[in-house]
C-alpha cells in the first residue's frame, strides 16, 4: 500500500529547511510520493532542494506561478487556484 500527498500551493518560503521538514515528515508517515504546487519557490536553495527530491523520485513539482499558469493563480483567482491544486491529486 502506498500513499500520495498533495501539498497546498507553496509560497513565501525563504529557507529550504521548512520544505525538507515537510517532505521528510510525510515520508516518515508512510507517504511514498508528494505533489508540490510551487507558487513562488524560486529561491536557488529551494529549487536545489526540489530538484534533489525530484531526482530521488519522491516529489513531482508543479509550477503554479502566475506566469506558468497563464494568470490563473493571480491574486483575484488565488483561492480558486488553491482549491484546484488541492483537488487535482
PyMOL Python script that loads the backbone (N, CA, C, O; Angstrom):
from pymol import cmd

cmd.read_pdbstr("""\
ATOM      1  N   UNK A   1       0.847  -1.176   0.000  1.00  0.00           N
ATOM      2  CA  UNK A   1       0.000   0.000   0.000  1.00  0.00           C
ATOM      3  C   UNK A   1       0.890   1.236   0.000  1.00  0.00           C
ATOM      4  O   UNK A   1       1.841   1.323   0.776  1.00  0.00           O
ATOM      5  N   UNK A   2       0.582   2.182  -0.863  1.00  0.00           N
ATOM      6  CA  UNK A   2       1.338   3.436  -0.882  1.00  0.00           C
ATOM      7  C   UNK A   2       0.360   4.602  -0.838  1.00  0.00           C
ATOM      8  O   UNK A   2      -0.796   4.490  -1.246  1.00  0.00           O
ATOM      9  N   UNK A   3       0.855   5.710  -0.334  1.00  0.00           N
ATOM     10  CA  UNK A   3       0.032   6.910  -0.215  1.00  0.00           C
ATOM     11  C   UNK A   3       0.712   8.052  -0.951  1.00  0.00           C
ATOM     12  O   UNK A   3       1.938   8.167  -0.947  1.00  0.00           O
ATOM     13  N   UNK A   4      -0.091   8.887  -1.576  1.00  0.00           N
ATOM     14  CA  UNK A   4       0.394  10.073  -2.265  1.00  0.00           C
ATOM     15  C   UNK A   4      -0.228  11.272  -1.569  1.00  0.00           C
ATOM     16  O   UNK A   4      -1.398  11.250  -1.188  1.00  0.00           O
ATOM     17  N   UNK A   5       0.571  12.315  -1.411  1.00  0.00           N
ATOM     18  CA  UNK A   5       0.089  13.526  -0.734  1.00  0.00           C
ATOM     19  C   UNK A   5       0.242  14.724  -1.663  1.00  0.00           C
ATOM     20  O   UNK A   5       1.270  14.880  -2.323  1.00  0.00           O
ATOM     21  N   UNK A   6      -0.780  15.563  -1.710  1.00  0.00           N
ATOM     22  CA  UNK A   6      -0.712  16.809  -2.472  1.00  0.00           C
ATOM     23  C   UNK A   6      -0.544  17.967  -1.504  1.00  0.00           C
ATOM     24  O   UNK A   6      -1.382  18.188  -0.629  1.00  0.00           O
ATOM     25  N   UNK A   7       0.532  18.692  -1.666  1.00  0.00           N
ATOM     26  CA  UNK A   7       0.811  19.849  -0.821  1.00  0.00           C
ATOM     27  C   UNK A   7       0.050  21.046  -1.367  1.00  0.00           C
ATOM     28  O   UNK A   7       0.054  21.289  -2.574  1.00  0.00           O
ATOM     29  N   UNK A   8      -0.602  21.792  -0.486  1.00  0.00           N
ATOM     30  CA  UNK A   8      -1.260  23.029  -0.918  1.00  0.00           C
ATOM     31  C   UNK A   8      -0.230  23.938  -1.573  1.00  0.00           C
ATOM     32  O   UNK A   8       0.961  23.817  -1.287  1.00  0.00           O
ATOM     33  N   UNK A   9      -0.654  24.837  -2.437  1.00  0.00           N
ATOM     34  CA  UNK A   9       0.314  25.710  -3.111  1.00  0.00           C
ATOM     35  C   UNK A   9       1.273  26.374  -2.128  1.00  0.00           C
ATOM     36  O   UNK A   9       0.854  27.008  -1.159  1.00  0.00           O
ATOM     37  N   UNK A  10       2.551  26.218  -2.392  1.00  0.00           N
ATOM     38  CA  UNK A  10       3.591  26.744  -1.501  1.00  0.00           C
ATOM     39  C   UNK A  10       4.052  28.108  -1.987  1.00  0.00           C
ATOM     40  O   UNK A  10       4.365  28.299  -3.162  1.00  0.00           O
ATOM     41  N   UNK A  11       4.085  29.040  -1.067  1.00  0.00           N
ATOM     42  CA  UNK A  11       4.549  30.378  -1.397  1.00  0.00           C
ATOM     43  C   UNK A  11       5.139  31.006  -0.149  1.00  0.00           C
ATOM     44  O   UNK A  11       4.775  30.649   0.972  1.00  0.00           O
ATOM     45  N   UNK A  12       6.048  31.939  -0.351  1.00  0.00           N
ATOM     46  CA  UNK A  12       6.605  32.691   0.759  1.00  0.00           C
ATOM     47  C   UNK A  12       7.729  32.008   1.522  1.00  0.00           C
ATOM     48  O   UNK A  12       8.265  32.587   2.467  1.00  0.00           O
ATOM     49  N   UNK A  13       8.096  30.795   1.135  1.00  0.00           N
ATOM     50  CA  UNK A  13       9.200  30.128   1.827  1.00  0.00           C
ATOM     51  C   UNK A  13      10.524  30.751   1.406  1.00  0.00           C
ATOM     52  O   UNK A  13      10.763  30.974   0.219  1.00  0.00           O
ATOM     53  N   UNK A  14      11.376  31.027   2.374  1.00  0.00           N
ATOM     54  CA  UNK A  14      12.691  31.597   2.081  1.00  0.00           C
ATOM     55  C   UNK A  14      13.815  30.612   2.411  1.00  0.00           C
ATOM     56  O   UNK A  14      14.907  30.696   1.848  1.00  0.00           O
ATOM     57  N   UNK A  15      13.541  29.687   3.320  1.00  0.00           N
ATOM     58  CA  UNK A  15      14.555  28.738   3.774  1.00  0.00           C
ATOM     59  C   UNK A  15      14.141  27.313   3.401  1.00  0.00           C
ATOM     60  O   UNK A  15      12.985  26.940   3.600  1.00  0.00           O
ATOM     61  N   UNK A  16      15.054  26.521   2.871  1.00  0.00           N
ATOM     62  CA  UNK A  16      14.694  25.163   2.453  1.00  0.00           C
ATOM     63  C   UNK A  16      14.384  24.216   3.601  1.00  0.00           C
ATOM     64  O   UNK A  16      13.732  23.194   3.382  1.00  0.00           O
ATOM     65  N   UNK A  17      14.830  24.519   4.823  1.00  0.00           N
ATOM     66  CA  UNK A  17      14.614  23.565   5.907  1.00  0.00           C
ATOM     67  C   UNK A  17      13.129  23.331   6.180  1.00  0.00           C
ATOM     68  O   UNK A  17      12.759  22.247   6.629  1.00  0.00           O
ATOM     69  N   UNK A  18      12.271  24.315   5.921  1.00  0.00           N
ATOM     70  CA  UNK A  18      10.825  24.111   6.112  1.00  0.00           C
ATOM     71  C   UNK A  18      10.288  23.100   5.103  1.00  0.00           C
ATOM     72  O   UNK A  18       9.480  22.240   5.454  1.00  0.00           O
ATOM     73  N   UNK A  19      10.724  23.199   3.880  1.00  0.00           N
ATOM     74  CA  UNK A  19      10.285  22.269   2.843  1.00  0.00           C
ATOM     75  C   UNK A  19      10.823  20.871   3.118  1.00  0.00           C
ATOM     76  O   UNK A  19      10.102  19.884   2.973  1.00  0.00           O
ATOM     77  N   UNK A  20      12.089  20.788   3.515  1.00  0.00           N
ATOM     78  CA  UNK A  20      12.695  19.489   3.844  1.00  0.00           C
ATOM     79  C   UNK A  20      11.933  18.836   4.996  1.00  0.00           C
ATOM     80  O   UNK A  20      11.598  17.653   4.936  1.00  0.00           O
ATOM     81  N   UNK A  21      11.663  19.611   6.037  1.00  0.00           N
ATOM     82  CA  UNK A  21      10.938  19.073   7.193  1.00  0.00           C
ATOM     83  C   UNK A  21       9.558  18.572   6.780  1.00  0.00           C
ATOM     84  O   UNK A  21       9.134  17.505   7.223  1.00  0.00           O
ATOM     85  N   UNK A  22       8.863  19.313   5.953  1.00  0.00           N
ATOM     86  CA  UNK A  22       7.528  18.933   5.491  1.00  0.00           C
ATOM     87  C   UNK A  22       7.591  17.616   4.715  1.00  0.00           C
ATOM     88  O   UNK A  22       6.813  16.698   4.973  1.00  0.00           O
ATOM     89  N   UNK A  23       8.520  17.533   3.768  1.00  0.00           N
ATOM     90  CA  UNK A  23       8.650  16.332   2.942  1.00  0.00           C
ATOM     91  C   UNK A  23       9.054  15.133   3.797  1.00  0.00           C
ATOM     92  O   UNK A  23       8.448  14.066   3.691  1.00  0.00           O
ATOM     93  N   UNK A  24      10.065  15.298   4.639  1.00  0.00           N
ATOM     94  CA  UNK A  24      10.555  14.192   5.462  1.00  0.00           C
ATOM     95  C   UNK A  24       9.489  13.717   6.455  1.00  0.00           C
ATOM     96  O   UNK A  24       9.386  12.521   6.727  1.00  0.00           O
ATOM     97  N   UNK A  25       8.706  14.635   6.988  1.00  0.00           N
ATOM     98  CA  UNK A  25       7.617  14.263   7.893  1.00  0.00           C
ATOM     99  C   UNK A  25       6.636  13.332   7.187  1.00  0.00           C
ATOM    100  O   UNK A  25       6.250  12.298   7.732  1.00  0.00           O
ATOM    101  N   UNK A  26       6.239  13.699   5.982  1.00  0.00           N
ATOM    102  CA  UNK A  26       5.275  12.882   5.248  1.00  0.00           C
ATOM    103  C   UNK A  26       5.871  11.544   4.807  1.00  0.00           C
ATOM    104  O   UNK A  26       5.178  10.526   4.802  1.00  0.00           O
ATOM    105  N   UNK A  27       7.148  11.545   4.437  1.00  0.00           N
ATOM    106  CA  UNK A  27       7.792  10.276   4.090  1.00  0.00           C
ATOM    107  C   UNK A  27       7.833   9.346   5.305  1.00  0.00           C
ATOM    108  O   UNK A  27       7.576   8.148   5.185  1.00  0.00           O
ATOM    109  N   UNK A  28       8.156   9.900   6.465  1.00  0.00           N
ATOM    110  CA  UNK A  28       8.206   9.099   7.696  1.00  0.00           C
ATOM    111  C   UNK A  28       6.824   8.565   8.073  1.00  0.00           C
ATOM    112  O   UNK A  28       6.711   7.516   8.708  1.00  0.00           O
ATOM    113  N   UNK A  29       5.782   9.284   7.682  1.00  0.00           N
ATOM    114  CA  UNK A  29       4.418   8.859   7.985  1.00  0.00           C
ATOM    115  C   UNK A  29       3.893   7.829   6.986  1.00  0.00           C
ATOM    116  O   UNK A  29       2.763   7.359   7.116  1.00  0.00           O
ATOM    117  N   UNK A  30       4.707   7.479   5.993  1.00  0.00           N
ATOM    118  CA  UNK A  30       4.313   6.451   5.037  1.00  0.00           C
ATOM    119  C   UNK A  30       3.901   6.937   3.668  1.00  0.00           C
ATOM    120  O   UNK A  30       3.514   6.135   2.818  1.00  0.00           O
ATOM    121  N   UNK A  31       3.977   8.231   3.439  1.00  0.00           N
ATOM    122  CA  UNK A  31       3.665   8.763   2.113  1.00  0.00           C
ATOM    123  C   UNK A  31       4.838   8.422   1.187  1.00  0.00           C
ATOM    124  O   UNK A  31       5.996   8.658   1.532  1.00  0.00           O
ATOM    125  N   UNK A  32       4.534   7.873   0.027  1.00  0.00           N
ATOM    126  CA  UNK A  32       5.601   7.467  -0.883  1.00  0.00           C
ATOM    127  C   UNK A  32       5.911   8.516  -1.954  1.00  0.00           C
ATOM    128  O   UNK A  32       6.978   8.481  -2.569  1.00  0.00           O
ATOM    129  N   UNK A  33       4.984   9.443  -2.177  1.00  0.00           N
ATOM    130  CA  UNK A  33       5.193  10.457  -3.216  1.00  0.00           C
ATOM    131  C   UNK A  33       4.398  11.700  -2.860  1.00  0.00           C
ATOM    132  O   UNK A  33       3.282  11.610  -2.347  1.00  0.00           O
ATOM    133  N   UNK A  34       4.974  12.856  -3.133  1.00  0.00           N
ATOM    134  CA  UNK A  34       4.306  14.129  -2.865  1.00  0.00           C
ATOM    135  C   UNK A  34       4.218  14.946  -4.152  1.00  0.00           C
ATOM    136  O   UNK A  34       5.139  14.947  -4.968  1.00  0.00           O
ATOM    137  N   UNK A  35       3.107  15.633  -4.313  1.00  0.00           N
ATOM    138  CA  UNK A  35       2.941  16.606  -5.390  1.00  0.00           C
ATOM    139  C   UNK A  35       3.072  17.981  -4.748  1.00  0.00           C
ATOM    140  O   UNK A  35       2.304  18.338  -3.855  1.00  0.00           O
ATOM    141  N   UNK A  36       4.054  18.746  -5.215  1.00  0.00           N
ATOM    142  CA  UNK A  36       4.325  20.079  -4.675  1.00  0.00           C
ATOM    143  C   UNK A  36       3.850  21.111  -5.688  1.00  0.00           C
ATOM    144  O   UNK A  36       4.301  21.127  -6.833  1.00  0.00           O
ATOM    145  N   UNK A  37       2.942  21.963  -5.258  1.00  0.00           N
ATOM    146  CA  UNK A  37       2.457  23.053  -6.103  1.00  0.00           C
ATOM    147  C   UNK A  37       3.262  24.297  -5.755  1.00  0.00           C
ATOM    148  O   UNK A  37       3.045  24.929  -4.721  1.00  0.00           O
ATOM    149  N   UNK A  38       4.186  24.630  -6.630  1.00  0.00           N
ATOM    150  CA  UNK A  38       5.192  25.670  -6.413  1.00  0.00           C
ATOM    151  C   UNK A  38       4.655  27.008  -6.897  1.00  0.00           C
ATOM    152  O   UNK A  38       4.678  27.299  -8.093  1.00  0.00           O
ATOM    153  N   UNK A  39       4.170  27.826  -5.955  1.00  0.00           N
ATOM    154  CA  UNK A  39       3.626  29.136  -6.320  1.00  0.00           C
ATOM    155  C   UNK A  39       4.735  30.156  -6.535  1.00  0.00           C
ATOM    156  O   UNK A  39       4.701  30.903  -7.513  1.00  0.00           O
ATOM    157  N   UNK A  40       5.712  30.201  -5.644  1.00  0.00           N
ATOM    158  CA  UNK A  40       6.851  31.101  -5.853  1.00  0.00           C
ATOM    159  C   UNK A  40       8.094  30.641  -5.086  1.00  0.00           C
ATOM    160  O   UNK A  40       8.725  31.427  -4.379  1.00  0.00           O
ATOM    161  N   UNK A  41       8.426  29.391  -5.231  1.00  0.00           N
ATOM    162  CA  UNK A  41       9.615  28.846  -4.568  1.00  0.00           C
ATOM    163  C   UNK A  41      10.812  28.950  -5.507  1.00  0.00           C
ATOM    164  O   UNK A  41      11.411  27.937  -5.870  1.00  0.00           O
ATOM    165  N   UNK A  42      11.156  30.163  -5.895  1.00  0.00           N
ATOM    166  CA  UNK A  42      12.183  30.344  -6.910  1.00  0.00           C
ATOM    167  C   UNK A  42      13.553  30.655  -6.345  1.00  0.00           C
ATOM    168  O   UNK A  42      14.504  30.833  -7.106  1.00  0.00           O
ATOM    169  N   UNK A  43      13.678  30.723  -5.027  1.00  0.00           N
ATOM    170  CA  UNK A  43      14.973  30.955  -4.393  1.00  0.00           C
ATOM    171  C   UNK A  43      15.878  29.759  -4.724  1.00  0.00           C
ATOM    172  O   UNK A  43      15.425  28.615  -4.698  1.00  0.00           O
ATOM    173  N   UNK A  44      17.129  30.016  -5.027  1.00  0.00           N
ATOM    174  CA  UNK A  44      18.046  28.983  -5.516  1.00  0.00           C
ATOM    175  C   UNK A  44      18.134  27.775  -4.595  1.00  0.00           C
ATOM    176  O   UNK A  44      18.126  26.640  -5.070  1.00  0.00           O
ATOM    177  N   UNK A  45      18.218  27.999  -3.280  1.00  0.00           N
ATOM    178  CA  UNK A  45      18.335  26.863  -2.354  1.00  0.00           C
ATOM    179  C   UNK A  45      17.058  26.027  -2.328  1.00  0.00           C
ATOM    180  O   UNK A  45      17.117  24.808  -2.173  1.00  0.00           O
ATOM    181  N   UNK A  46      15.917  26.670  -2.477  1.00  0.00           N
ATOM    182  CA  UNK A  46      14.658  25.924  -2.537  1.00  0.00           C
ATOM    183  C   UNK A  46      14.582  25.107  -3.818  1.00  0.00           C
ATOM    184  O   UNK A  46      14.160  23.951  -3.798  1.00  0.00           O
ATOM    185  N   UNK A  47      14.989  25.703  -4.927  1.00  0.00           N
ATOM    186  CA  UNK A  47      14.987  24.974  -6.193  1.00  0.00           C
ATOM    187  C   UNK A  47      15.943  23.776  -6.146  1.00  0.00           C
ATOM    188  O   UNK A  47      15.630  22.717  -6.690  1.00  0.00           O
ATOM    189  N   UNK A  48      17.096  23.935  -5.505  1.00  0.00           N
ATOM    190  CA  UNK A  48      18.046  22.827  -5.360  1.00  0.00           C
ATOM    191  C   UNK A  48      17.437  21.695  -4.542  1.00  0.00           C
ATOM    192  O   UNK A  48      17.611  20.519  -4.861  1.00  0.00           O
ATOM    193  N   UNK A  49      16.717  22.067  -3.482  1.00  0.00           N
ATOM    194  CA  UNK A  49      16.050  21.064  -2.646  1.00  0.00           C
ATOM    195  C   UNK A  49      14.991  20.323  -3.445  1.00  0.00           C
ATOM    196  O   UNK A  49      14.915  19.095  -3.389  1.00  0.00           O
ATOM    197  N   UNK A  50      14.182  21.052  -4.179  1.00  0.00           N
ATOM    198  CA  UNK A  50      13.143  20.440  -5.009  1.00  0.00           C
ATOM    199  C   UNK A  50      13.772  19.503  -6.033  1.00  0.00           C
ATOM    200  O   UNK A  50      13.300  18.382  -6.218  1.00  0.00           O
ATOM    201  N   UNK A  51      14.827  19.951  -6.695  1.00  0.00           N
ATOM    202  CA  UNK A  51      15.483  19.127  -7.707  1.00  0.00           C
ATOM    203  C   UNK A  51      16.058  17.844  -7.123  1.00  0.00           C
ATOM    204  O   UNK A  51      16.001  16.794  -7.763  1.00  0.00           O
ATOM    205  N   UNK A  52      16.610  17.914  -5.919  1.00  0.00           N
ATOM    206  CA  UNK A  52      17.167  16.722  -5.285  1.00  0.00           C
ATOM    207  C   UNK A  52      16.070  15.692  -4.998  1.00  0.00           C
ATOM    208  O   UNK A  52      16.252  14.502  -5.255  1.00  0.00           O
ATOM    209  N   UNK A  53      14.953  16.139  -4.475  1.00  0.00           N
ATOM    210  CA  UNK A  53      13.854  15.210  -4.212  1.00  0.00           C
ATOM    211  C   UNK A  53      13.252  14.685  -5.520  1.00  0.00           C
ATOM    212  O   UNK A  53      12.784  13.547  -5.567  1.00  0.00           O
ATOM    213  N   UNK A  54      13.259  15.489  -6.566  1.00  0.00           N
ATOM    214  CA  UNK A  54      12.785  15.014  -7.867  1.00  0.00           C
ATOM    215  C   UNK A  54      13.699  13.907  -8.391  1.00  0.00           C
ATOM    216  O   UNK A  54      13.215  12.908  -8.923  1.00  0.00           O
ATOM    217  N   UNK A  55      15.008  14.074  -8.245  1.00  0.00           N
ATOM    218  CA  UNK A  55      15.966  13.046  -8.682  1.00  0.00           C
ATOM    219  C   UNK A  55      15.711  11.726  -7.967  1.00  0.00           C
ATOM    220  O   UNK A  55      15.870  10.653  -8.549  1.00  0.00           O
ATOM    221  N   UNK A  56      15.313  11.815  -6.697  1.00  0.00           N
ATOM    222  CA  UNK A  56      15.031  10.623  -5.906  1.00  0.00           C
ATOM    223  C   UNK A  56      13.665  10.013  -6.253  1.00  0.00           C
ATOM    224  O   UNK A  56      13.339   8.916  -5.797  1.00  0.00           O
ATOM    225  N   UNK A  57      12.880  10.720  -7.051  1.00  0.00           N
ATOM    226  CA  UNK A  57      11.555  10.237  -7.427  1.00  0.00           C
ATOM    227  C   UNK A  57      10.513  10.402  -6.333  1.00  0.00           C
ATOM    228  O   UNK A  57       9.465   9.757  -6.364  1.00  0.00           O
ATOM    229  N   UNK A  58      10.801  11.269  -5.364  1.00  0.00           N
ATOM    230  CA  UNK A  58       9.931  11.447  -4.204  1.00  0.00           C
ATOM    231  C   UNK A  58       8.848  12.489  -4.466  1.00  0.00           C
ATOM    232  O   UNK A  58       7.738  12.361  -3.949  1.00  0.00           O
ATOM    233  N   UNK A  59       9.147  13.510  -5.252  1.00  0.00           N
ATOM    234  CA  UNK A  59       8.151  14.552  -5.496  1.00  0.00           C
ATOM    235  C   UNK A  59       7.966  14.813  -6.988  1.00  0.00           C
ATOM    236  O   UNK A  59       8.847  14.559  -7.809  1.00  0.00           O
ATOM    237  N   UNK A  60       6.798  15.323  -7.293  1.00  0.00           N
ATOM    238  CA  UNK A  60       6.510  15.908  -8.596  1.00  0.00           C
ATOM    239  C   UNK A  60       6.258  17.385  -8.327  1.00  0.00           C
ATOM    240  O   UNK A  60       5.395  17.740  -7.524  1.00  0.00           O
ATOM    241  N   UNK A  61       7.005  18.229  -8.992  1.00  0.00           N
ATOM    242  CA  UNK A  61       6.878  19.673  -8.790  1.00  0.00           C
ATOM    243  C   UNK A  61       5.997  20.256  -9.891  1.00  0.00           C
ATOM    244  O   UNK A  61       6.269  20.074 -11.077  1.00  0.00           O
ATOM    245  N   UNK A  62       4.948  20.952  -9.490  1.00  0.00           N
ATOM    246  CA  UNK A  62       4.051  21.619 -10.434  1.00  0.00           C
ATOM    247  C   UNK A  62       4.292  23.117 -10.327  1.00  0.00           C
ATOM    248  O   UNK A  62       4.090  23.709  -9.266  1.00  0.00           O
ATOM    249  N   UNK A  63       4.722  23.729 -11.421  1.00  0.00           N
ATOM    250  CA  UNK A  63       4.938  25.176 -11.430  1.00  0.00           C
ATOM    251  C   UNK A  63       3.571  25.845 -11.414  1.00  0.00           C
ATOM    252  O   UNK A  63       2.837  25.798 -12.401  1.00  0.00           O
ATOM    253  N   UNK A  64       3.237  26.458 -10.306  1.00  0.00           N
ATOM    254  CA  UNK A  64       1.923  27.035 -10.073  1.00  0.00           C
ATOM    255  C   UNK A  64       2.012  28.558 -10.041  1.00  0.00           C
ATOM    256  O   UNK A  64       1.145  29.229  -9.481  1.00  0.00           O
ATOM    257  N   UNK A  65       3.074  29.097 -10.651  1.00  0.00           N
ATOM    258  CA  UNK A  65       3.274  30.547 -10.660  1.00  0.00           C
ATOM    259  C   UNK A  65       2.254  31.220 -11.573  1.00  0.00           C
ATOM    260  O   UNK A  65       1.625  30.572 -12.409  1.00  0.00           O
ATOM    261  N   UNK A  66       2.105  32.515 -11.398  1.00  0.00           N
ATOM    262  CA  UNK A  66       1.178  33.279 -12.230  1.00  0.00           C
ATOM    263  C   UNK A  66       1.575  33.148 -13.697  1.00  0.00           C
ATOM    264  O   UNK A  66       0.721  32.956 -14.563  1.00  0.00           O
ATOM    265  N   UNK A  67       2.873  33.252 -13.970  1.00  0.00           N
ATOM    266  CA  UNK A  67       3.349  33.161 -15.358  1.00  0.00           C
ATOM    267  C   UNK A  67       3.058  31.787 -15.965  1.00  0.00           C
ATOM    268  O   UNK A  67       2.511  31.693 -17.064  1.00  0.00           O
ATOM    269  N   UNK A  68       3.425  30.725 -15.245  1.00  0.00           N
ATOM    270  CA  UNK A  68       3.248  29.372 -15.781  1.00  0.00           C
ATOM    271  C   UNK A  68       1.779  28.990 -15.918  1.00  0.00           C
ATOM    272  O   UNK A  68       1.423  28.188 -16.781  1.00  0.00           O
ATOM    273  N   UNK A  69       0.922  29.562 -15.065  1.00  0.00           N
ATOM    274  CA  UNK A  69      -0.498  29.208 -15.104  1.00  0.00           C
ATOM    275  C   UNK A  69      -1.300  30.101 -16.056  1.00  0.00           C
ATOM    276  O   UNK A  69      -2.523  29.990 -16.139  1.00  0.00           O
ATOM    277  N   UNK A  70      -0.610  30.975 -16.761  1.00  0.00           N
ATOM    278  CA  UNK A  70      -1.313  31.873 -17.669  1.00  0.00           C
ATOM    279  C   UNK A  70      -2.201  32.869 -16.933  1.00  0.00           C
ATOM    280  O   UNK A  70      -3.220  33.317 -17.458  1.00  0.00           O
ATOM    281  N   UNK A  71      -1.797  33.208 -15.707  1.00  0.00           N
ATOM    282  CA  UNK A  71      -2.548  34.176 -14.924  1.00  0.00           C
ATOM    283  C   UNK A  71      -3.617  33.558 -14.031  1.00  0.00           C
ATOM    284  O   UNK A  71      -4.281  34.269 -13.277  1.00  0.00           O
ATOM    285  N   UNK A  72      -3.787  32.246 -14.110  1.00  0.00           N
ATOM    286  CA  UNK A  72      -4.837  31.575 -13.340  1.00  0.00           C
ATOM    287  C   UNK A  72      -4.651  31.733 -11.835  1.00  0.00           C
ATOM    288  O   UNK A  72      -5.631  31.802 -11.094  1.00  0.00           O
ATOM    289  N   UNK A  73      -3.416  31.789 -11.383  1.00  0.00           N
ATOM    290  CA  UNK A  73      -3.154  31.868  -9.942  1.00  0.00           C
ATOM    291  C   UNK A  73      -2.885  33.295  -9.471  1.00  0.00           C
ATOM    292  O   UNK A  73      -2.220  33.496  -8.455  1.00  0.00           O
ATOM    293  N   UNK A  74      -3.393  34.280 -10.196  1.00  0.00           N
ATOM    294  CA  UNK A  74      -3.193  35.666  -9.750  1.00  0.00           C
ATOM    295  C   UNK A  74      -3.971  35.904  -8.453  1.00  0.00           C
ATOM    296  O   UNK A  74      -4.736  35.043  -8.019  1.00  0.00           O
ATOM    297  N   UNK A  75      -3.780  37.040  -7.856  1.00  0.00           N
ATOM    298  CA  UNK A  75      -4.399  37.319  -6.547  1.00  0.00           C
ATOM    299  C   UNK A  75      -5.917  37.198  -6.563  1.00  0.00           C
ATOM    300  O   UNK A  75      -6.505  36.729  -5.588  1.00  0.00           O
ATOM    301  N   UNK A  76      -6.554  37.605  -7.634  1.00  0.00           N
ATOM    302  CA  UNK A  76      -8.015  37.560  -7.697  1.00  0.00           C
ATOM    303  C   UNK A  76      -8.510  36.115  -7.691  1.00  0.00           C
ATOM    304  O   UNK A  76      -9.506  35.801  -7.039  1.00  0.00           O
ATOM    305  N   UNK A  77      -7.824  35.248  -8.407  1.00  0.00           N
ATOM    306  CA  UNK A  77      -8.270  33.856  -8.540  1.00  0.00           C
ATOM    307  C   UNK A  77      -7.519  32.902  -7.618  1.00  0.00           C
ATOM    308  O   UNK A  77      -7.673  31.686  -7.732  1.00  0.00           O
ATOM    309  N   UNK A  78      -6.707  33.437  -6.704  1.00  0.00           N
ATOM    310  CA  UNK A  78      -5.837  32.573  -5.912  1.00  0.00           C
ATOM    311  C   UNK A  78      -6.599  31.546  -5.073  1.00  0.00           C
ATOM    312  O   UNK A  78      -6.185  30.389  -5.003  1.00  0.00           O
ATOM    313  N   UNK A  79      -7.704  31.944  -4.436  1.00  0.00           N
ATOM    314  CA  UNK A  79      -8.464  30.994  -3.614  1.00  0.00           C
ATOM    315  C   UNK A  79      -8.985  29.842  -4.466  1.00  0.00           C
ATOM    316  O   UNK A  79      -8.955  28.689  -4.036  1.00  0.00           O
ATOM    317  N   UNK A  80      -9.460  30.146  -5.666  1.00  0.00           N
ATOM    318  CA  UNK A  80      -9.909  29.096  -6.563  1.00  0.00           C
ATOM    319  C   UNK A  80      -8.737  28.222  -6.993  1.00  0.00           C
ATOM    320  O   UNK A  80      -8.883  27.008  -7.139  1.00  0.00           O
ATOM    321  N   UNK A  81      -7.569  28.842  -7.195  1.00  0.00           N
ATOM    322  CA  UNK A  81      -6.381  28.092  -7.599  1.00  0.00           C
ATOM    323  C   UNK A  81      -5.967  27.117  -6.503  1.00  0.00           C
ATOM    324  O   UNK A  81      -5.578  25.988  -6.800  1.00  0.00           O
ATOM    325  N   UNK A  82      -6.047  27.537  -5.234  1.00  0.00           N
ATOM    326  CA  UNK A  82      -5.719  26.640  -4.127  1.00  0.00           C
ATOM    327  C   UNK A  82      -6.660  25.439  -4.125  1.00  0.00           C
ATOM    328  O   UNK A  82      -6.223  24.304  -3.935  1.00  0.00           O
ATOM    329  N   UNK A  83      -7.929  25.684  -4.334  1.00  0.00           N
ATOM    330  CA  UNK A  83      -8.903  24.596  -4.381  1.00  0.00           C
ATOM    331  C   UNK A  83      -8.579  23.642  -5.528  1.00  0.00           C
ATOM    332  O   UNK A  83      -8.616  22.424  -5.358  1.00  0.00           O
ATOM    333  N   UNK A  84      -8.266  24.196  -6.687  1.00  0.00           N
ATOM    334  CA  UNK A  84      -7.941  23.367  -7.842  1.00  0.00           C
ATOM    335  C   UNK A  84      -6.713  22.509  -7.580  1.00  0.00           C
ATOM    336  O   UNK A  84      -6.696  21.332  -7.941  1.00  0.00           O
ATOM    337  N   UNK A  85      -5.688  23.074  -6.958  1.00  0.00           N
ATOM    338  CA  UNK A  85      -4.488  22.311  -6.654  1.00  0.00           C
ATOM    339  C   UNK A  85      -4.793  21.212  -5.639  1.00  0.00           C
ATOM    340  O   UNK A  85      -4.293  20.094  -5.761  1.00  0.00           O
ATOM    341  N   UNK A  86      -5.612  21.529  -4.644  1.00  0.00           N
ATOM    342  CA  UNK A  86      -5.930  20.557  -3.600  1.00  0.00           C
ATOM    343  C   UNK A  86      -6.745  19.386  -4.136  1.00  0.00           C
ATOM    344  O   UNK A  86      -6.622  18.268  -3.637  1.00  0.00           O
ATOM    345  N   UNK A  87      -7.563  19.627  -5.134  1.00  0.00           N
ATOM    346  CA  UNK A  87      -8.403  18.558  -5.673  1.00  0.00           C
ATOM    347  C   UNK A  87      -7.810  17.922  -6.917  1.00  0.00           C
ATOM    348  O   UNK A  87      -8.413  17.012  -7.487  1.00  0.00           O
ATOM    349  N   UNK A  88      -6.646  18.376  -7.349  1.00  0.00           N
ATOM    350  CA  UNK A  88      -6.022  17.872  -8.579  1.00  0.00           C
ATOM    351  C   UNK A  88      -5.465  16.466  -8.401  1.00  0.00           C
ATOM    352  O   UNK A  88      -5.387  15.716  -9.374  1.00  0.00           O
ATOM    353  N   UNK A  89      -5.089  16.100  -7.226  1.00  0.00           N
ATOM    354  CA  UNK A  89      -4.466  14.795  -6.987  1.00  0.00           C
ATOM    355  C   UNK A  89      -5.411  13.655  -7.184  1.00  0.00           C
ATOM    356  O   UNK A  89      -5.026  12.498  -7.018  1.00  0.00           O
TER     357      UNK A  89
END
""", "prot")
cmd.dss("prot")
cmd.show_as("cartoon", "prot")
cmd.util.cbc("prot")
cmd.orient("prot")
